[in-house]
Amino acid sequence: MASNVPSIRISRLNDQTICSGGRYVLYWMSSARRASWNFALDRAIDHAVALRLPLLVVETLACDSPWMNLRHAAMILDGMADNAKEFQRARIAYLPCVAADSQRLERFLDTVTRQAAVVVADWYPLREATELAALVAARSPVLVERVDSNGLLPLAATDRAFPTAHAFRRVLQRSLPDHLADLPSANPALPARFPRLDHFPVETARSCLVGIEQVLGNGPGLVAKHSTRPNVVRVALSGGSRGGHKAVARFLEGRLARYAHERNQPESDASSGLSPYLHHGHVSVHYVFAELARKQGWSPDRLADRASGSREGWWGMEPAAEAFLDELVTWREVGFNMCAHRTDYDDPESLPDWARSTLDEHAGDCRPYEYSLDEFRDGLTHDDLWNAAQRQLRSEGIIHNYLRMLWGKKILQWTPDWQTALETMVELNNTYAVDGCDPNSYSGIFWVLGRYDRAWGPERPVFGKIRYMSSANTARKVRVRNYIERYLQPDAG
């Protein structure tokens, strides 16, 4: 079958074949939650056109997924509302499903896959997602393909995880020029007068909401009832592709010029704000890159000839744009690279040998303070800057990027051992951050403990050779007085 999707982004999940008697082509959407700039959707359309069959897009959410709560679910439900409108305009059948638990979700997926000719699924490299995809594929009577829509560099373009961002950047600079011209469709649609699905297969099990009216009307209540963290409330940020594309425009038009010099300032509105939309799949990194390149008047012939691994100068764009691309591409995709190639990405043993050694050597050091998970959660430490950052996380679902590093370093310093610090960071980040439970969550958390870093001196208590940060030094480097006042108000967090 001819396809516009690069073969390097497509892999088979089972040994089944396409069923000529299927009712439709099924695209199971679980991470690339958007109706455009989506390689998986493009692949499903290719199958539908080749087979002359209707296309059914099924988007799913299980309420008992790890760290699921109303904060995360609200972002996804917002995206489902946008997708329902976009797929209607594109003449593509769309069926969202919110299931009380993974078992009901699996039964629903069994129902829709049994009637399909072929199944296309997203590839998201976190363990829970890959295991569920493998389970669905093993039970499917038809071919299941997995498609990578995660980043500019296909996950299969590398064969290993990289120890540093510099090492990954060098490989990326050598490999990426071969892939930059491969873009998903900006306006995917089936041909006019194409076969449409006359009715949907509907799951009848209790506590399984199927259809956009049920999902939007009853989804929040179902999540609140069956979530593993029912007390976490939603935040003001709205999800969905429409909001995500507006956020891209706001950043590129209003804040990009200040990004290189002011993004580390907590009191400056210079960060991109795109991470929640990228995490939930509502915005594609290809779309962000294409919009940036258009505004920069950029073309690939401006790329440097040599892959030096340098953070600056390789793209041939303005300094602010290059600084942003290093975050968007290098640092974002090195996390996806780790999760794709190492299933132990969240295991303490995955840290570099030097980091585990120095942390173990200092395991018995006296901690100046020790706090419980509840005290951390509520921002009740002795440190006003740390408390402000934690309360921003609880109230808004984000921490300013620069303070996120300090946030993690202090948890390491104020817990009984580094393994407990790791557990605390994962729990707080993945529960409260609207971009949490992401490959980049583990990049940032494990960076606190030495991943992608090197040994630093002087050797310190608790930290050993791990890079040290303090609130006092941070307050000297960046402006935080107004930030602290804002988030330590009685109603903040």
Secondary structure in CASP SS format (residue, H / E / C, confidence):
PFRMAT SS
TARGET T0000
AUTHOR 0000-0000-0000
METHOD secondary structure of the structure
MODEL  1
M C 1.00
A C 1.00
S C 1.00
N C 1.00
V C 1.00
P C 1.00
S H 1.00
I H 1.00
R H 1.00
I E 1.00
S E 1.00
R E 1.00
L C 1.00
N C 1.00
D C 1.00
Q C 1.00
T C 1.00
I C 1.00
C C 1.00
S C 1.00
G C 1.00
G C 1.00
R C 1.00
Y E 1.00
V E 1.00
L E 1.00
Y E 1.00
W E 1.00
M E 1.00
S C 1.00
S C 1.00
A C 1.00
R C 1.00
R C 1.00
A C 1.00
S C 1.00
W C 1.00
N C 1.00
F H 1.00
A H 1.00
L H 1.00
D H 1.00
R H 1.00
A H 1.00
I H 1.00
D H 1.00
H H 1.00
A H 1.00
V H 1.00
A H 1.00
L H 1.00
R C 1.00
L C 1.00
P C 1.00
L E 1.00
L E 1.00
V E 1.00
V E 1.00
E E 1.00
T E 1.00
L E 1.00
A E 1.00
C C 1.00
D C 1.00
S C 1.00
P C 1.00
W C 1.00
M C 1.00
N C 1.00
L H 1.00
R H 1.00
H H 1.00
A H 1.00
A H 1.00
M H 1.00
I H 1.00
L H 1.00
D H 1.00
G H 1.00
M H 1.00
A H 1.00
D H 1.00
N H 1.00
A H 1.00
K H 1.00
E H 1.00
F H 1.00
Q H 1.00
R H 1.00
A C 1.00
R C 1.00
I C 1.00
A E 1.00
Y E 1.00
L E 1.00
P E 1.00
C E 1.00
V E 1.00
A E 1.00
A C 1.00
D C 1.00
S H 1.00
Q H 1.00
R H 1.00
L H 1.00
E H 1.00
R H 1.00
F H 1.00
L H 1.00
D H 1.00
T H 1.00
V H 1.00
T H 1.00
R H 1.00
Q C 1.00
A E 1.00
A E 1.00
V E 1.00
V E 1.00
V E 1.00
A E 1.00
D E 1.00
W C 1.00
Y C 1.00
P C 1.00
L C 1.00
R H 1.00
E H 1.00
A H 1.00
T H 1.00
E H 1.00
L H 1.00
A H 1.00
A H 1.00
L H 1.00
V H 1.00
A H 1.00
A H 1.00
R H 1.00
S C 1.00
P C 1.00
V C 1.00
L C 1.00
V E 1.00
E E 1.00
R E 1.00
V E 1.00
D C 1.00
S C 1.00
N C 1.00
G C 1.00
L C 1.00
L C 1.00
P C 1.00
L H 1.00
A H 1.00
A H 1.00
T C 1.00
D C 1.00
R C 1.00
A C 1.00
F C 1.00
P C 1.00
T E 1.00
A H 1.00
H H 1.00
A H 1.00
F H 1.00
R H 1.00
R H 1.00
V H 1.00
L H 1.00
Q H 1.00
R H 1.00
S H 1.00
L H 1.00
P H 1.00
D H 1.00
H C 1.00
L C 1.00
A C 1.00
D C 1.00
L C 1.00
P C 1.00
S C 1.00
A C 1.00
N C 1.00
P C 1.00
A C 1.00
L C 1.00
P C 1.00
A C 1.00
R C 1.00
F C 1.00
P C 1.00
R C 1.00
L C 1.00
D C 1.00
H C 1.00
F C 1.00
P C 1.00
V C 1.00
E C 1.00
T C 1.00
A C 1.00
R C 1.00
S C 1.00
C E 1.00
L E 1.00
V E 1.00
G C 1.00
I H 1.00
E H 1.00
Q H 1.00
V H 1.00
L H 1.00
G H 1.00
N H 1.00
G H 1.00
P H 1.00
G H 1.00
L H 1.00
V H 1.00
A H 1.00
K H 1.00
H H 1.00
S C 1.00
T C 1.00
R C 1.00
P C 1.00
N C 1.00
V C 1.00
V C 1.00
R C 1.00
V C 1.00
A C 1.00
L C 1.00
S C 1.00
G C 1.00
G C 1.00
S H 1.00
R H 1.00
G H 1.00
G H 1.00
H H 1.00
K H 1.00
A H 1.00
V H 1.00
A H 1.00
R H 1.00
F H 1.00
L H 1.00
E H 1.00
G H 1.00
R H 1.00
L H 1.00
A H 1.00
R H 1.00
Y H 1.00
A H 1.00
H H 1.00
E H 1.00
R C 1.00
N C 1.00
Q C 1.00
P C 1.00
E C 1.00
S C 1.00
D C 1.00
A C 1.00
S C 1.00
S C 1.00
G C 1.00
L C 1.00
S H 1.00
P H 1.00
Y H 1.00
L H 1.00
H H 1.00
H C 1.00
G C 1.00
H C 1.00
V C 1.00
S C 1.00
V H 1.00
H H 1.00
Y H 1.00
V H 1.00
F H 1.00
A H 1.00
E H 1.00
L H 1.00
A H 1.00
R H 1.00
K H 1.00
Q H 1.00
G C 1.00
W C 1.00
S C 1.00
P H 1.00
D H 1.00
R H 1.00
L C 1.00
A C 1.00
D C 1.00
R C 1.00
A C 1.00
S C 1.00
G C 1.00
S C 1.00
R C 1.00
E C 1.00
G C 1.00
W C 1.00
W C 1.00
G C 1.00
M C 1.00
E C 1.00
P H 1.00
A H 1.00
A H 1.00
E H 1.00
A H 1.00
F H 1.00
L H 1.00
D H 1.00
E H 1.00
L H 1.00
V H 1.00
T H 1.00
W H 1.00
R H 1.00
E H 1.00
V H 1.00
G H 1.00
F H 1.00
N H 1.00
M H 1.00
C H 1.00
A H 1.00
H H 1.00
R C 1.00
T C 1.00
D C 1.00
Y C 1.00
D C 1.00
D C 1.00
P H 1.00
E H 1.00
S H 1.00
L C 1.00
P C 1.00
D H 1.00
W H 1.00
A H 1.00
R H 1.00
S H 1.00
T H 1.00
L H 1.00
D H 1.00
E H 1.00
H C 1.00
A C 1.00
G C 1.00
D C 1.00
C C 1.00
R C 1.00
P C 1.00
Y C 1.00
E C 1.00
Y C 1.00
S C 1.00
L H 1.00
D H 1.00
E H 1.00
F H 1.00
R H 1.00
D C 1.00
G C 1.00
L C 1.00
T C 1.00
H C 1.00
D C 1.00
D H 1.00
L H 1.00
W H 1.00
N H 1.00
A H 1.00
A H 1.00
Q H 1.00
R H 1.00
Q H 1.00
L H 1.00
R H 1.00
S H 1.00
E H 1.00
G C 1.00
I C 1.00
I C 1.00
H C 1.00
N H 1.00
Y H 1.00
L H 1.00
R H 1.00
M H 1.00
L H 1.00
W H 1.00
G H 1.00
K H 1.00
K H 1.00
I H 1.00
L H 1.00
Q H 1.00
W C 1.00
T C 1.00
P C 1.00
D C 1.00
W H 1.00
Q H 1.00
T H 1.00
A H 1.00
L H 1.00
E H 1.00
T H 1.00
M H 1.00
V H 1.00
E H 1.00
L H 1.00
N H 1.00
N H 1.00
T H 1.00
Y H 1.00
A C 1.00
V C 1.00
D C 1.00
G C 1.00
C C 1.00
D C 1.00
P H 1.00
N H 1.00
S H 1.00
Y H 1.00
S H 1.00
G H 1.00
I H 1.00
F H 1.00
W H 1.00
V H 1.00
L C 1.00
G C 1.00
R C 1.00
Y E 1.00
D C 1.00
R C 1.00
A C 1.00
W C 1.00
G C 1.00
P C 1.00
E C 1.00
R E 1.00
P C 1.00
V C 1.00
F C 1.00
G E 1.00
K C 1.00
I C 1.00
R C 1.00
Y C 1.00
M C 1.00
S C 1.00
S H 1.00
A H 1.00
N H 1.00
T H 1.00
A H 1.00
R H 1.00
K H 1.00
V C 1.00
R C 1.00
V C 1.00
R H 1.00
N H 1.00
Y H 1.00
I H 1.00
E H 1.00
R H 1.00
Y H 1.00
L C 1.00
Q C 1.00
P C 1.00
D C 1.00
A C 1.00
G C 1.00
END
